[in-house]
Amino acid sequence: MALIVDAHLHVWRAQPAGPPGAATLVSPEEDVPIEEGLHVLDRHGVARAVLIQPVFPGEDNRYVADCAAACPDRLAAVCVVDPRAAGAEDRLEHWVVGRGCRGLRLRPKLVDESAAFGPRSYSLWERARRLGIVISVLANPEHLSTLAALAARFPEVPIVLDHLAHPRLSEGVAGPGFQSLLSLVEFPNIHVKISGFYYFTTEPEPYHGCWDLVQALYDQFGSDRLIWGSDFPHVERRTGYGSSLELVQHRLPFLSGSDREKILGRNALRLYWPRDRQHGDPEQGG
């Protein structure tokens, strides 16, 4: 069986609700421990996962870092560092060098962080380049022109764009927002995550209305630059983990078997476990 990697999984310990704008489909006051995430992975035959720091803990990346450090062959952590605050580069280095995180998440979709997504974040991107990590981006279509400029300025930095950049389905594939996404194909360091359909459609699973978008991405980017993520635990409130996996594993008719292997595992393995990728694709996570 081909290796499967969930490139977008959240875990956290119960905490206060946080500031306005931090609300998600699952309340921060609910406990979502790593044990629950691992149970879901095991139940669905998913070998590895990338732990994405949730919105509400802010820069307190200790839980995802500790979880990944306890099981580095199976889990990788993506931290958050606020690019608006002084010393962001050194804090990033702490989380990467000192605590083992393999990626940074920037979130221009959050209103307070949008203004710091451009030139103000250059030094943070430069440090990410030196550290050799992946940058995940939580964005809307209006942020994609800035992302293009950043990708051009830092071509060595791998970029993973979350949730198809929250397209506006009313505009369709030909709309300016989605065309901006497709135009990012000219930057080979940009990858797009197939995840979170329920954030931009009210259509029920299996989201047939979104299939044209995914096919357009596939036609433009190819399977080497598309990555699957579940968005656990939020996905459990909408479709269920298994349905998210099945969409890529069996349903999208334009994908070949080789395409599915890349999107479901090999591409994330290459980005977050590059040494393992150099020595072949293991069938099981550690």
Backbone bond lengths (Angstrom), bond angles and torsions (degrees), N, CA, C in turn:
res aa  C-N    CA-C-N  psi(-1)  N-CA   C-N-CA  omega(-1)  CA-C   N-CA-C  phi
1 M - - - 1.469 - - 1.525 110.08 -
2 A 1.327 116.78 134.87 1.455 121.13 -179.64 1.522 110.85 -66.74
3 L 1.308 114.73 146.87 1.462 120.41 179.22 1.522 110.94 -66.91
4 I 1.326 116.82 137.02 1.465 123.08 176.11 1.521 108.80 -116.22
5 V 1.319 116.04 133.65 1.464 122.99 177.44 1.523 108.45 -123.20
6 D 1.301 116.73 126.35 1.464 122.05 172.89 1.526 107.28 -88.60
7 A 1.314 116.81 108.52 1.463 121.11 -174.34 1.522 114.18 -87.22
8 H 1.347 117.67 7.53 1.471 118.87 -178.40 1.525 109.48 -152.82
9 L 1.310 116.03 84.65 1.454 121.88 -179.41 1.527 109.09 -128.33
10 H 1.339 116.19 131.80 1.468 121.59 179.83 1.528 110.30 -107.38
11 V 1.314 115.56 139.72 1.466 121.65 168.27 1.526 107.28 -138.25
12 W 1.327 115.81 152.09 1.461 119.88 176.96 1.522 109.74 -163.33
13 R 1.309 115.61 165.69 1.452 121.95 172.27 1.519 108.22 -99.75
14 A 1.341 116.61 145.69 1.460 121.66 -177.08 1.516 110.82 -54.50
15 Q 1.348 115.86 139.47 1.448 121.83 -176.51 1.526 109.42 -157.46
16 P 1.325 118.26 171.06 1.468 120.24 177.11 1.522 111.16 -57.54
17 A 1.325 115.23 157.97 1.460 121.14 -172.37 1.515 113.69 -61.17
18 G 1.320 118.77 -26.38 1.449 120.23 177.93 1.511 112.66 90.60
19 P 1.337 116.57 -177.17 1.461 121.47 -175.99 1.519 111.84 -72.78
20 P 1.341 117.71 163.08 1.467 120.52 175.15 1.525 110.48 -56.23
21 G 1.313 116.24 141.50 1.455 120.81 -178.36 1.508 113.85 93.53
22 A 1.341 116.37 -9.46 1.459 119.69 -179.45 1.523 112.39 -91.29
23 A 1.329 117.91 -3.52 1.459 121.04 -177.36 1.528 110.92 -66.45
24 T 1.327 116.15 141.06 1.454 122.63 176.52 1.526 108.14 -133.28
25 L 1.318 117.54 -175.31 1.462 120.75 -177.15 1.519 112.40 -65.08
26 V 1.331 116.52 -27.40 1.458 121.69 176.29 1.518 107.86 -115.35
27 S 1.318 117.13 128.26 1.455 121.63 -175.44 1.529 111.62 -64.69
28 P 1.330 117.62 140.93 1.463 119.75 173.89 1.515 112.59 -63.07
29 E 1.326 116.71 -17.55 1.463 119.66 178.76 1.531 112.04 -76.77
30 E 1.321 116.97 -11.14 1.466 121.11 173.30 1.524 109.26 -85.90
31 D 1.320 116.19 142.22 1.455 120.90 179.13 1.530 108.98 -86.70
32 V 1.330 116.67 125.22 1.460 121.80 176.23 1.533 107.19 -124.94
33 P 1.323 117.49 80.40 1.462 120.71 -174.13 1.522 112.29 -76.77
34 I 1.313 116.01 162.49 1.454 121.04 -179.51 1.517 111.27 -59.93
35 E 1.328 117.13 -32.32 1.464 119.80 179.77 1.525 111.66 -59.59
36 E 1.338 116.20 -36.52 1.462 120.21 177.88 1.518 110.78 -67.80
37 G 1.334 116.20 -42.00 1.456 119.88 177.53 1.516 112.51 -63.25
38 L 1.322 117.43 -43.67 1.459 120.87 179.80 1.524 111.52 -64.83
39 H 1.319 115.61 -35.84 1.470 119.51 177.75 1.530 110.52 -61.81
40 V 1.318 116.63 -42.71 1.466 120.73 178.91 1.531 110.55 -65.21
41 L 1.330 116.55 -42.91 1.462 119.52 178.19 1.526 110.82 -59.35
42 D 1.322 115.97 -47.54 1.468 119.93 -178.79 1.523 111.68 -62.24
43 R 1.331 116.09 -40.70 1.458 120.26 -177.20 1.522 111.94 -63.56
44 H 1.339 116.33 -29.18 1.466 120.07 -175.80 1.528 112.68 -108.19
45 G 1.316 117.49 9.57 1.454 120.24 176.40 1.514 114.33 69.66
46 V 1.334 117.10 31.62 1.460 121.97 179.42 1.523 108.78 -94.75
47 A 1.312 116.84 121.83 1.461 121.47 -170.26 1.528 113.05 -77.24
48 R 1.328 117.09 -38.19 1.469 120.84 -173.52 1.528 110.18 -141.42
49 A 1.326 115.12 166.69 1.464 119.65 178.70 1.515 110.37 -151.59
50 V 1.320 114.53 149.84 1.464 122.57 173.33 1.519 107.65 -103.20
51 L 1.326 116.27 118.85 1.463 121.80 -178.60 1.528 108.58 -86.18
52 I 1.327 115.79 113.59 1.461 121.66 -178.86 1.526 108.63 -96.14
53 Q 1.317 116.51 123.30 1.462 120.55 179.81 1.532 110.12 -57.39
54 P 1.345 118.49 125.00 1.469 120.51 178.57 1.525 112.08 -66.73
55 V 1.319 114.73 171.04 1.466 120.27 -176.94 1.524 111.89 -68.96
56 F 1.333 117.42 -47.62 1.458 119.94 -165.24 1.525 116.36 -73.66
57 P 1.361 122.73 -24.52 1.474 117.26 177.56 1.524 113.73 -75.82
58 G 1.331 117.48 -3.58 1.458 119.34 -179.77 1.519 111.44 64.36
59 E 1.328 116.09 -133.38 1.457 120.88 -178.20 1.525 113.15 -88.56
60 D 1.286 118.01 6.67 1.462 120.28 177.17 1.530 108.37 -81.83
61 N 1.332 115.11 84.15 1.453 122.47 -175.53 1.523 113.16 -89.76
62 R 1.324 117.46 13.14 1.460 119.38 -171.28 1.515 112.94 -61.31
63 Y 1.331 118.08 -39.20 1.459 118.68 -174.51 1.526 111.55 -67.87
64 V 1.332 117.88 -48.91 1.468 118.73 -179.73 1.520 110.41 -66.24
65 A 1.334 117.55 -36.10 1.464 120.05 178.76 1.520 111.18 -65.66
66 D 1.333 116.96 -44.03 1.466 120.55 179.38 1.524 111.32 -63.98
67 C 1.326 116.75 -41.84 1.466 120.12 -179.55 1.523 110.82 -62.65
68 A 1.324 116.73 -44.82 1.457 120.00 -179.56 1.524 111.54 -67.94
69 A 1.325 116.72 -37.96 1.467 120.18 179.80 1.520 111.97 -65.05
70 A 1.331 116.25 -29.92 1.461 120.43 179.35 1.522 112.25 -74.34
71 C 1.336 117.28 -17.92 1.464 120.50 -176.36 1.536 109.10 -148.88
72 P 1.331 118.39 61.04 1.467 121.00 -170.70 1.512 114.96 -65.61
73 D 1.332 118.11 -22.48 1.454 120.12 178.35 1.523 112.45 -77.50
74 R 1.341 115.42 -14.33 1.459 118.89 -179.01 1.524 112.96 -115.76
75 L 1.327 117.78 -27.62 1.463 121.60 -173.54 1.527 110.68 -125.58
76 A 1.320 116.19 140.51 1.462 123.32 171.96 1.522 107.93 -125.36
77 A 1.313 117.23 143.88 1.465 121.41 -177.68 1.521 111.07 -109.23
78 V 1.335 114.84 139.41 1.463 122.78 172.72 1.517 107.38 -114.51
79 C 1.324 116.59 119.89 1.462 121.94 -174.71 1.522 111.29 -94.60
80 V 1.317 115.01 169.82 1.463 123.08 173.31 1.526 108.82 -118.26
81 V 1.313 115.71 133.62 1.464 122.83 171.69 1.516 106.81 -132.76
82 D 1.302 116.99 129.90 1.464 121.53 -177.72 1.527 109.45 -74.87
83 P 1.335 118.56 113.61 1.469 119.89 -177.81 1.517 113.66 -69.55
84 R 1.336 117.45 -10.63 1.464 120.23 -178.91 1.522 112.43 -80.19
85 A 1.320 116.87 -21.75 1.464 121.04 -172.20 1.525 111.18 -90.94
86 A 1.320 115.39 143.62 1.464 120.50 177.44 1.524 109.89 -61.09
87 G 1.327 115.07 144.47 1.452 119.95 178.16 1.505 114.75 78.78
88 A 1.352 117.60 15.76 1.467 120.65 -177.45 1.526 111.03 -59.58
89 E 1.334 117.23 -36.79 1.463 120.10 -177.50 1.525 111.08 -63.99
90 D 1.332 116.13 -42.34 1.461 119.12 -179.45 1.526 111.31 -69.51
91 R 1.320 117.12 -34.83 1.466 119.07 176.93 1.528 110.43 -67.30
92 L 1.318 115.93 -37.84 1.462 118.69 175.77 1.522 110.43 -61.20
93 E 1.305 116.69 -44.64 1.471 119.68 179.58 1.525 111.16 -61.42
94 H 1.327 116.49 -36.96 1.466 119.47 176.46 1.520 110.96 -59.42
95 W 1.341 116.73 -46.91 1.459 119.37 -176.50 1.516 112.05 -71.12
96 V 1.320 117.59 -28.71 1.461 120.12 -179.12 1.527 111.34 -85.55
97 V 1.318 116.83 -54.41 1.463 120.62 -176.12 1.525 111.40 -77.84
98 G 1.332 115.98 -43.63 1.457 119.40 -176.60 1.510 114.73 -81.20
99 R 1.346 116.94 -31.12 1.464 119.60 -173.09 1.535 113.57 -120.66
100 G 1.318 117.72 0.52 1.452 120.40 169.82 1.520 117.33 83.65
101 C 1.328 119.68 10.93 1.460 120.75 179.20 1.536 110.31 -66.56
102 R 1.308 116.11 145.56 1.468 121.08 -175.68 1.515 113.04 -112.10
103 G 1.322 116.79 6.37 1.450 119.57 179.52 1.510 110.96 -160.81
104 L 1.326 115.46 163.55 1.465 124.72 176.99 1.514 107.82 -123.87
105 R 1.328 116.68 138.82 1.461 120.66 175.91 1.521 109.84 -109.96
106 L 1.333 116.22 124.30 1.454 122.83 172.33 1.525 107.95 -107.40
107 R 1.347 116.81 146.46 1.462 120.39 -167.58 1.529 112.67 -134.33
108 P 1.337 117.58 65.62 1.468 118.39 178.31 1.521 113.54 -62.80
109 K 1.324 117.68 -16.70 1.466 119.80 176.03 1.516 111.32 -62.15
110 L 1.342 118.07 -29.07 1.457 121.59 175.41 1.519 108.07 -76.29
111 V 1.313 116.32 125.91 1.468 121.17 -171.59 1.522 111.81 -54.23
112 D 1.310 117.78 -42.22 1.460 120.64 -176.13 1.522 112.69 -67.52
113 E 1.333 118.33 -22.48 1.459 120.90 -175.34 1.521 112.87 -102.78
114 S 1.325 117.21 -6.91 1.459 120.46 -175.46 1.526 112.41 -63.05
115 A 1.325 116.61 -41.39 1.464 120.30 -175.98 1.524 112.80 -66.60
116 A 1.332 117.25 -19.86 1.460 121.00 -178.22 1.518 112.29 -97.62
117 F 1.328 117.06 16.48 1.455 120.12 -175.97 1.519 112.86 -88.34
118 G 1.312 118.67 -14.90 1.453 121.70 -176.73 1.520 113.17 -97.64
119 P 1.339 117.88 -129.91 1.463 121.35 -176.18 1.524 114.58 -56.02
120 R 1.324 118.00 -29.01 1.459 119.24 179.55 1.522 112.39 -63.26
121 S 1.311 116.77 -19.37 1.464 119.93 -178.29 1.530 113.23 -100.26
122 Y 1.327 118.73 6.21 1.463 120.85 -176.30 1.527 112.37 -55.93
123 S 1.322 116.77 -44.20 1.471 118.94 -177.04 1.523 111.13 -64.48
124 L 1.339 116.47 -33.37 1.461 120.11 177.73 1.524 110.69 -69.22
125 W 1.326 116.77 -41.06 1.463 120.64 176.56 1.534 110.50 -64.13
126 E 1.299 116.35 -39.81 1.464 119.83 179.37 1.524 110.74 -62.70
127 R 1.326 116.84 -41.12 1.462 119.60 177.95 1.534 110.33 -66.58
128 A 1.319 117.11 -39.44 1.465 120.17 176.33 1.523 110.94 -60.67
129 R 1.320 116.26 -39.02 1.470 119.93 177.31 1.521 110.70 -61.85
130 R 1.328 116.46 -46.16 1.464 120.53 -179.52 1.521 111.72 -64.00
131 L 1.328 116.71 -34.77 1.460 121.25 -178.56 1.529 112.40 -80.72
132 G 1.325 117.40 -14.29 1.454 121.04 177.68 1.515 114.54 71.37
133 I 1.331 117.01 38.95 1.463 120.88 -177.26 1.533 111.01 -110.50
134 V 1.325 114.21 169.50 1.468 122.91 178.06 1.528 109.29 -91.90
135 I 1.320 117.87 141.81 1.456 121.19 172.60 1.535 108.91 -109.11
136 S 1.326 115.76 120.98 1.463 122.14 173.29 1.520 108.35 -93.20
137 V 1.323 116.60 143.35 1.460 121.00 -175.51 1.521 109.63 -128.62
138 L 1.322 115.81 121.66 1.463 123.21 173.70 1.522 106.81 -97.95
139 A 1.334 116.79 106.07 1.458 120.56 -168.56 1.521 111.50 -139.38
140 N 1.330 114.45 167.29 1.455 124.55 169.31 1.529 108.56 -109.65
141 P 1.332 118.70 168.21 1.467 119.54 -179.16 1.530 114.06 -55.65
142 E 1.321 117.86 -32.69 1.466 119.05 -177.68 1.524 113.68 -69.10
143 H 1.330 117.22 -11.67 1.464 120.70 179.07 1.520 112.91 -92.21
144 L 1.330 117.49 -4.23 1.458 119.21 -169.84 1.522 113.11 -73.81
145 S 1.327 118.72 -28.55 1.467 119.14 176.69 1.521 110.43 -66.55
146 T 1.328 116.63 -37.97 1.463 119.82 176.02 1.526 110.42 -67.36
147 L 1.334 116.60 -40.04 1.455 119.71 177.57 1.523 110.79 -61.14
148 A 1.318 117.43 -39.16 1.460 120.52 178.12 1.524 110.74 -60.36
149 A 1.331 117.02 -42.91 1.463 120.47 179.25 1.525 110.99 -64.35
150 L 1.341 116.63 -38.95 1.459 120.12 178.82 1.526 111.18 -68.44
151 A 1.321 116.65 -40.57 1.460 120.11 178.91 1.523 111.38 -63.71
152 A 1.327 116.56 -35.74 1.457 120.40 178.03 1.523 111.08 -70.90
153 R 1.313 117.21 -36.79 1.463 121.56 -177.97 1.527 111.90 -74.82
154 F 1.349 116.12 -30.21 1.465 120.72 -177.22 1.529 109.78 -126.62
155 P 1.331 117.36 67.30 1.469 120.35 -173.76 1.522 113.96 -67.20
156 E 1.331 117.92 -17.61 1.465 119.99 179.66 1.523 112.67 -82.10
157 V 1.329 117.14 -11.51 1.466 120.45 -177.00 1.530 109.90 -89.33
158 P 1.335 118.74 116.85 1.462 119.82 174.43 1.527 110.10 -67.79
159 I 1.319 116.68 136.42 1.463 123.26 -177.90 1.525 108.69 -122.51
160 V 1.321 116.27 134.48 1.463 121.87 174.90 1.522 107.92 -121.14
161 L 1.310 116.58 119.73 1.459 122.88 -176.68 1.519 109.26 -94.70
162 D 1.328 116.97 118.04 1.464 121.83 -174.61 1.531 112.32 -73.16
163 H 1.335 115.81 144.20 1.471 124.30 165.92 1.528 114.01 52.10
164 L 1.335 116.62 41.02 1.474 121.66 178.38 1.529 112.46 54.70
165 A 1.337 117.01 22.27 1.471 121.91 -177.95 1.525 112.50 59.95
166 H 1.352 117.11 28.80 1.463 122.42 174.65 1.532 112.21 51.25
167 P 1.326 116.76 64.69 1.471 119.79 -177.66 1.522 112.55 -65.17
168 R 1.330 115.90 158.52 1.465 122.26 175.73 1.530 107.38 -95.02
169 L 1.309 116.41 102.98 1.457 120.47 -174.08 1.520 112.33 -62.65
170 S 1.331 117.27 -28.54 1.468 119.49 -179.58 1.530 111.44 -62.08
171 E 1.333 117.66 -24.40 1.460 121.48 179.46 1.526 112.13 -85.18
172 G 1.334 117.04 -22.84 1.451 121.32 -179.32 1.516 113.11 71.93
173 V 1.321 114.95 -173.39 1.464 121.24 -178.73 1.523 111.71 -61.31
174 A 1.332 117.30 -34.73 1.466 121.39 -175.94 1.520 113.13 -80.91
175 G 1.328 117.98 -6.58 1.462 120.79 -177.93 1.519 112.35 -66.82
176 P 1.332 116.80 155.53 1.470 119.90 -176.00 1.518 113.81 -61.54
177 G 1.331 117.54 -35.75 1.454 119.60 -179.81 1.511 112.23 -64.57
178 F 1.339 116.42 -47.57 1.459 118.89 -178.98 1.524 111.21 -71.86
179 Q 1.311 117.37 -32.68 1.458 119.40 174.96 1.530 111.13 -63.70
180 S 1.342 116.60 -33.78 1.463 119.23 174.95 1.519 111.31 -62.73
181 L 1.342 115.58 -37.85 1.461 119.81 176.59 1.527 110.67 -64.85
182 L 1.327 117.04 -46.97 1.458 120.16 -179.40 1.524 111.65 -62.51
183 S 1.324 117.31 -31.78 1.469 120.16 -178.52 1.527 112.89 -67.99
184 L 1.334 116.70 -16.30 1.459 119.93 178.86 1.521 112.50 -70.12
185 V 1.330 117.52 -4.90 1.458 120.68 178.81 1.523 111.64 -58.06
186 E 1.333 117.82 -25.71 1.469 119.80 -177.88 1.525 112.51 -70.03
187 F 1.339 117.31 -9.80 1.468 120.73 179.36 1.524 108.01 -107.37
188 P 1.321 118.15 102.25 1.469 120.70 -173.15 1.517 114.24 -65.65
189 N 1.323 117.84 -12.40 1.465 120.00 179.14 1.528 112.92 -85.67
190 I 1.339 118.39 -2.70 1.464 121.14 -178.88 1.521 110.61 -96.61
191 H 1.342 115.39 129.83 1.462 124.05 175.01 1.535 107.91 -119.63
192 V 1.325 116.80 154.69 1.461 121.47 -178.85 1.524 109.05 -120.82
193 K 1.327 115.70 133.10 1.455 121.91 -178.34 1.527 110.19 -93.49
194 I 1.325 115.40 124.21 1.465 122.06 176.87 1.522 107.34 -85.53
195 S 1.313 115.89 97.35 1.470 120.22 -173.30 1.523 109.68 -165.66
196 G 1.336 115.77 162.83 1.459 121.91 168.33 1.516 116.26 64.88
197 F 1.338 118.88 36.18 1.469 120.78 -178.50 1.528 112.00 -57.32
198 Y 1.321 116.68 -33.46 1.461 120.21 -176.84 1.524 113.00 -68.65
199 Y 1.317 117.86 -8.74 1.462 120.10 175.60 1.529 111.45 -78.08
200 F 1.326 117.53 -20.43 1.463 118.40 -177.08 1.528 113.94 -130.48
201 T 1.342 117.35 12.44 1.463 119.36 172.33 1.527 109.45 -147.04
202 T 1.335 114.98 149.42 1.465 120.65 173.79 1.528 110.91 -98.23
203 E 1.313 116.65 0.46 1.461 121.45 179.48 1.530 109.71 -66.75
204 P 1.319 118.16 142.98 1.462 119.91 178.49 1.529 112.02 -72.72
205 E 1.305 115.43 158.53 1.461 122.46 173.95 1.533 108.82 -59.12
206 P 1.334 119.87 136.39 1.467 128.53 19.75 1.528 115.46 -96.71
207 Y 1.308 118.93 26.35 1.467 122.75 170.61 1.530 112.58 58.90
208 H 1.315 116.62 51.07 1.462 119.61 -179.23 1.531 111.62 -56.76
209 G 1.325 117.17 -31.58 1.457 120.21 -179.74 1.510 114.36 -66.92
210 C 1.321 116.80 -14.36 1.468 121.46 179.13 1.520 112.63 -97.36
211 W 1.328 116.65 -10.14 1.463 118.79 -174.70 1.523 112.24 -63.47
212 D 1.337 117.35 -34.23 1.467 119.66 178.04 1.523 111.16 -62.98
213 L 1.335 116.22 -36.13 1.458 119.58 178.22 1.529 110.67 -64.92
214 V 1.334 115.30 -45.80 1.464 118.94 -179.22 1.525 110.60 -64.74
215 Q 1.348 116.64 -39.81 1.455 118.38 179.08 1.529 111.21 -65.53
216 A 1.323 116.81 -38.29 1.464 119.76 177.72 1.526 110.70 -63.20
217 L 1.329 116.66 -40.16 1.464 120.07 175.76 1.521 110.90 -63.45
218 Y 1.324 116.14 -43.54 1.457 120.73 179.27 1.534 110.71 -62.38
219 D 1.326 116.47 -44.39 1.461 120.34 -179.76 1.526 111.38 -63.22
220 Q 1.326 116.24 -32.99 1.459 120.83 -176.07 1.531 111.89 -87.03
221 F 1.325 116.55 -48.20 1.462 121.26 -172.76 1.535 113.05 -93.89
222 G 1.322 117.16 -22.70 1.449 119.70 -171.75 1.518 110.97 76.15
223 S 1.313 116.57 172.21 1.466 120.04 -175.83 1.520 113.29 -78.13
224 D 1.334 118.97 -13.66 1.461 120.85 -178.60 1.524 113.18 -71.60
225 R 1.332 116.92 -15.84 1.467 119.18 -174.48 1.529 112.63 -121.90
226 L 1.331 116.38 17.77 1.462 121.87 174.01 1.521 108.59 -113.01
227 I 1.331 115.85 142.01 1.469 121.55 -174.47 1.522 108.42 -136.58
228 W 1.331 116.21 138.09 1.458 120.69 177.10 1.525 110.98 -93.55
229 G 1.328 115.57 140.96 1.455 122.44 171.08 1.515 108.83 -142.96
230 S 1.327 116.82 147.57 1.471 119.80 -175.08 1.521 113.44 -84.97
231 D 1.349 117.22 -30.75 1.461 122.89 -169.52 1.535 111.31 66.29
232 F 1.321 116.89 32.74 1.468 121.20 172.94 1.532 109.01 -62.53
233 P 1.344 120.18 142.02 1.456 128.79 3.74 1.531 114.49 -89.26
234 H 1.343 117.12 -3.30 1.460 119.80 -174.53 1.522 111.65 -60.75
235 V 1.331 116.59 -36.11 1.456 120.39 -178.66 1.530 112.12 -59.83
236 E 1.329 117.05 -28.69 1.461 120.40 -178.78 1.524 111.55 -67.02
237 R 1.331 117.21 -24.12 1.464 120.82 179.30 1.531 112.06 -81.30
238 R 1.304 117.68 -13.71 1.462 120.16 -175.11 1.527 112.88 -116.05
239 T 1.313 118.31 -56.05 1.466 119.83 -173.51 1.519 113.02 -124.72
240 G 1.291 117.92 -22.53 1.453 121.53 -171.26 1.515 110.85 93.74
241 Y 1.308 115.56 145.62 1.464 121.94 -177.49 1.521 111.32 -58.63
242 G 1.337 115.71 -45.97 1.454 119.68 -176.89 1.514 113.41 -60.14
243 S 1.323 117.81 -36.38 1.460 121.17 179.37 1.519 111.72 -67.80
244 S 1.337 116.49 -37.83 1.462 120.38 177.55 1.524 110.57 -62.47
245 L 1.322 115.74 -43.92 1.461 120.54 179.19 1.523 110.96 -67.03
246 E 1.324 116.93 -42.40 1.457 121.29 -177.14 1.517 112.65 -63.83
247 L 1.338 116.73 -30.96 1.455 119.76 -179.00 1.520 111.01 -56.09
248 V 1.324 116.49 -45.65 1.462 120.05 179.62 1.527 111.19 -85.07
249 Q 1.309 116.46 -33.86 1.456 121.07 -174.69 1.529 112.60 -69.82
250 H 1.344 116.80 -33.63 1.464 118.84 -172.47 1.525 115.14 -136.82
251 R 1.330 119.27 -26.22 1.457 118.56 -164.59 1.523 115.33 -91.79
252 L 1.294 119.66 -46.28 1.462 120.60 -174.11 1.529 108.80 -62.64
253 P 1.328 118.90 108.55 1.469 121.31 -167.56 1.517 114.53 -71.37
254 F 1.322 118.78 -17.87 1.451 121.31 -176.49 1.525 113.08 -84.61
255 L 1.343 117.94 -4.87 1.459 121.27 179.88 1.519 111.00 -91.16
256 S 1.326 116.25 135.70 1.459 121.36 173.60 1.527 109.27 -85.65
257 G 1.325 116.00 172.31 1.454 119.96 177.04 1.511 112.11 -60.15
258 S 1.316 117.57 -40.65 1.465 121.70 177.87 1.524 111.17 -65.28
259 D 1.344 116.52 -39.83 1.472 120.38 177.12 1.528 110.28 -59.00
260 R 1.316 116.23 -46.19 1.462 120.46 -177.39 1.526 111.01 -62.64
261 E 1.315 117.99 -39.92 1.457 120.85 178.96 1.527 111.27 -62.17
262 K 1.308 116.32 -40.88 1.466 119.86 179.27 1.526 111.09 -66.48
263 I 1.331 116.37 -49.27 1.459 121.05 -175.23 1.521 111.30 -67.72
264 L 1.316 116.87 -36.90 1.468 121.33 -176.46 1.520 113.68 -84.89
265 G 1.321 118.67 -10.93 1.448 116.39 -176.91 1.517 116.83 -161.38
266 R 1.316 116.58 -51.48 1.460 118.72 -170.31 1.524 113.37 -63.47
267 N 1.336 117.06 -37.72 1.468 119.09 -178.21 1.526 111.49 -67.04
268 A 1.327 117.48 -43.49 1.464 120.49 177.85 1.519 110.93 -66.85
269 L 1.325 117.35 -37.59 1.461 120.59 177.54 1.528 110.58 -60.57
270 R 1.318 116.19 -42.61 1.463 121.13 179.70 1.524 111.32 -61.81
271 L 1.328 117.26 -37.93 1.458 120.58 -176.85 1.526 113.17 -79.28
272 Y 1.332 117.19 -42.97 1.464 120.40 -169.73 1.533 114.44 -103.81
273 W 1.344 116.59 -17.89 1.469 121.03 175.36 1.534 108.32 -131.69
274 P 1.331 117.86 62.41 1.478 120.04 -172.58 1.524 113.53 -61.79
275 R 1.312 118.77 -32.01 1.466 119.51 179.30 1.519 110.79 -67.10
276 D 1.331 117.17 -41.06 1.457 120.19 177.30 1.521 110.37 -63.46
277 R 1.321 116.43 -38.15 1.466 120.66 -179.04 1.519 110.29 -64.03
278 Q 1.335 116.89 -36.02 1.455 120.80 -180.00 1.519 111.71 -67.16
279 H 1.339 116.41 -26.43 1.457 120.69 -177.06 1.528 112.26 -104.11
280 G 1.336 116.73 18.43 1.457 120.24 177.95 1.509 111.01 100.70
281 D 1.313 116.78 164.14 1.459 123.01 -177.93 1.516 109.88 -92.50
282 P 1.347 118.60 107.02 1.439 119.55 177.65 1.511 110.74 -67.32
283 E 1.278 117.53 149.49 1.462 121.06 -179.16 1.526 112.06 -82.19
284 Q 1.311 116.94 -21.64 1.460 119.97 -176.87 1.522 109.70 -130.07
285 G 1.322 116.56 144.26 1.460 120.72 172.80 1.506 109.36 -80.01
286 G 1.353 115.23 160.82 1.449 119.42 179.86 1.498 112.74 -81.40
